[in-house]
């Protein structure tokens, strides 16, 4: 409380502050002036204003002339000033060592800063929506007759509106209907058209649930009208060159008509850390969805009412879902997942975008910790090893009366100085990395961002603690010996206590390196296996032209393209192997999920799919082109419960659906099994149907290395048919490689970190070996004088280190083996960890150690013994 | 030359010390600056300027008795030294001399504002 009497006096804390920093000889007059000033101010200002001004003027005295010079004030400060001076001189005197310390510590810190900030991004997915805790996605597991569950992210269109209607807990619900592989040919004018994929249809409630900032217009209203469309900033810029385009028209070009949309709103671009992205939003254009429980092609998101709990809603979902469907033997399972869990923990079929993996987050975090831990250990180890050089210095200090406290202070200042430089180096390095990788990361990241600063501070704290530890150990160790001996230099560093600790630390470092070497080779081997294994078909040199559904005469296009010399085969399809394909329930009496695409007779040849039985489709047989007459892979044949003898016969394949479709069909042919998904899942049943209706993709097998010329010829043919639509194409093998993008990234990161870890371990071993050899210079010389050979001496020193490395291997390899087994279990097709992997790891670590230590010992062994002996 | 040069703000303080003779001290100088020039100056800035001027030898100071408002704290009274007077004179002369050297023609048809148009 401010009492009236209090106001007559200036703020007490301001005076204390002044007294704290101001020179004593000036304090009286300054304080006098300020008080007089305050009294004057009180005359015409409110007390709080006067106080504020008082503070202002007090702060204005923070000028060099008025501030106490601290060094003259405090003995402790003078001491630390002195420590700092010594530490600085020490760092400059041993430039090489200082650099080694800063580099090895800094590299480790930089790398962990980088990884932790990257992981923070992974963990922050979808958190930008307001009330994100109340947003959930509803998903479904398909259940087949054998009670097998196939998790799927898609739900029927009737679900979202029904949930809002029948559950008071659900405040709002929204459906998303993505492009499902279609590309939309959009344009602001006929001359400027693009194929667009990121086009989502949704309900007006979209903005009740999701938070995407608006630039112009009213987005919620725009979704209520079917002729309106919402663009993102970058889409608007792409088509119109500006962002405020509300009210302008955007055309969708179909093969026969043109749909005109009016732009209703423009949004900011979707943040990178969102589990789905779009450039265009429009209302759902389909009718009669409110009663449709049969289609599974909508994503359902709900937002709970404030105070409602998902745990109370969850048990009601399944009974409700079943009550909406007709009676049947088994029902699909419905459940919800929190929005923020989708990116890292949801791996359903048909996710909107490939998600991350919580396992990878853990792996990376572990690796980052490893590297940080290792570089800290290494630093600690080097510092401990350097103790030997300090005996004399400490001895002299003690003679002059230094006590334990001041010794600790001295060492700590020294180590903290290095820590500080390492931290500085690491921040610059990681900041540089972020800048370099701006394109890869998709945004600007800075360690100075407030959200990243905490992570940075934490790592900084670790480094400071390591600095303190590194200073503490030698100080305590050194303060416990007899001065006289130390000054005489009768100690050497091979004192038992430091040696044991040093070796222990070295073993831990090498164990970590071994672990990482083992794992990165294992991951690399698995990836190579996956890349090179026979896929059962050949995606190499297959060019896939997309968006041919708008081409009126696909057959003539195909025939014209086949006239190009380097196009050896061509086939039409409505899906891509290793990309999108359709699925249906098939099989009698037990139904299962069959993957399928519609194709033409050229498709099997283009893909290099080998027939094991039966025949290819024939354009001359009309029965091939309709009904359940198809070619299947071996797994599919087996799942249908058929054998090669059934090929060509009419058999029952599914429940009769109506009078025209009795559920029977013919297997025309069987192709060898082929991998059309990643190698994490086993081969699934796959069927090919021959249809003459327009297809979506034209696959071309090329037989050339001159791609540029071939592409030019293809483009020429294309332009005759395309009606100005752009030619969009990709290569199938590249598309396939993207299935392994995640594993590839992991492998690269692992390799990078392994090299870093080895580097740090080598630096550590190098320095320790160096010190050991210096300690034993005289011993080596005497041995040589007495007739020891160079190889004998080299071996004598290297032996110890090799034993340490072997010990590290012994510790690390079983752990690494177990970890790799766990990781490989995620693959249906995998390598087995062979003896070669073990041998390579052991030999690699041994040879690294051998070169690091061996070379140094060799130099020591061939030096002239006279030189080292006469030094006394 | 550092040490003998008289800055603009220093010159102002020095002149005001003269004006306020014999009662020139930190706060009174500040108040005088505000009333005479309309310029706002922090008390710290004035003290810092006085400190510099004293170091250059243009001012001398002594401690005088405090008043009630100051809580009995003494104040430091300043007066100009011969060197201070000399520095002021030099500045004054330089200014006058330069002023007198401006030809009358320069004062004809003076333009307004920032441009010659």
Interface residues (C-beta under 8 A of the other chain):
Chain A: X26 X28 X29 X30 X31 X32 X33 X34 X35 X36 X37 X39 X40 X56 X57 X59 X60 X61 X62 X63 X65 X66
Chain B: X25 X26 X27 X30 X31 X42 X43 X44 X45 X47 X48 X51 X52 X63 X66 X67 X69 X70 X71 X73 X74 X75 X76
